Amino acid sequence: MKWVTTCKETTELASRAMDARLSFGERLALRIHLAICTNCSRFARQIEDMRKALRMDATDDAGAGLSEAARQRIETELQNKLDR
């Protein structure tokens, strides 16, 4: 892995870092580029923010946003469609 990456390579590394652990060289290259490129730094922050916003804690019913009655209606409707 080269130490100085292009913006395209950096965005790919930042995206991959969300799902898997990067090698030492990849992490270093990512950090170096993010330190000098404001656009890629912004991109990395935005995908991290999106990931946090979309992450739903199954134990936190308030975060899910649906009442128990609404969940039951959805479950019943889905089951009816599956039974057809």
N, C-alpha and C positions, 0 to 999 in steps of 0.2 A: 504494500500500500504506500502510495506516495504521501508525503507529509503536507503538501500544499494541494488542495483539491479545488475543482471548479465549483461554481454554485450548483450546477446540476448534480454533481457527485455528492455535494454536501447535503442537499435536500433529500437525496436517496438515503444517505447515511442517517440523517435525522429521523426519517420515517422508519427505517429498519430498526433504529435504536428503541423505538416504542415497543417493538415486539420481541426483540432478541438482544442478547448481550453482544456488543461489538468487540472485536479484538482490540488489544492495546493500541496498535497502530491506527486503527480506524477511529477509536475514541480520541486519540491525540490529534489526528488530522481534522476531525470534526471540531474539536475545541479551538484549534488554531484558526480555522476558517471563521468560526462564529465570533472569535475575538476581533477579527478585522472587517467582517462584512455585516453591516447593519441589516441589510435585507434578509440574509439567511438567518440572522439572530431573531429577527421578527418572525420569520416563518417557523423556526423551531419553537418559539414561545407560543405561537398561535396553535400549532398542532398539539402542544402540551395542554394548553387551555381547553381545546376541543375535547381532548381525551378526558380531562378532569370533568368537564361539563356533561359528557355523555356517560361517564361511569356511574352506575347505579348500584347502591348498596342494598342488597336484598333484605337486610334486616331493618332498613329505614323506610317504613311505609309512607312517611310524610314526604320523602324525596321522590317516591314513585308517582305521587299526584293523583292516584285513583282511589276512590272509596271502595270499601269492601263490596258494597252493592253493585257498583260499576264493574268491578272485577268479575263478580258472579254473573252479571248479564253478558259480559264478553265471553266468559267461559261457556255459558249455556249456548250462546249463538254459535260459537265455534264447534261445539260438540254436535249441534243440530246439523250444521253443514257437513261435518265429517260422516254423520250417520246416513246421509242421503245416498 
